[in-house]
Amino acid sequence: MVISSIVVETVQDKVKQVAEKLGECEGVEVHHVEGYKIIITVEAETLDASYDLTKDFIQITGVLAVNLIYCNFEDDPTLKNKVV
């Protein structure tokens, strides 16, 4: 399991709509909304799956930036016996 912490920056008047849209995504949990920033975690089976899930966040109307804060990928089964 790959777990990532992400801050999504939005247009001020779209923050609520963006938070709702993010919360509808499988594997995404919205933790906090403050001002124009949304703090979320993303859970996926692999790094590739995590990337596939988050890469389209920037396409959500009102999103200005998607910032990775932390990623734990030590349990990614596709990385077993690989040097990272």
C-alpha positions, 0 to 999 in steps of 0.5 A: 500500500502506498500512502501519500499526503497532498495539499491541493491549492484552489481558487478561493471560491472553488475550494468547497466544490474541489474538496467534494470532487476529491472526496468522491475519488476512490482512495482519497480522504479529505482531512482539512480545508483551510482558506484555499488549501485542501489537505488529503491523503491518497491510498493506492496499491502501487506508486503507479496507481497513486500517480494515475489517481492524482495526475488528473487532479489538476484538471478539476475546475478550480485547482491551481496546484497539487503538491506532494508532501509525503509518500510512503511506498515501502509496501509497494509490491512492484518494488520488491527486490528493486533498488529505488 
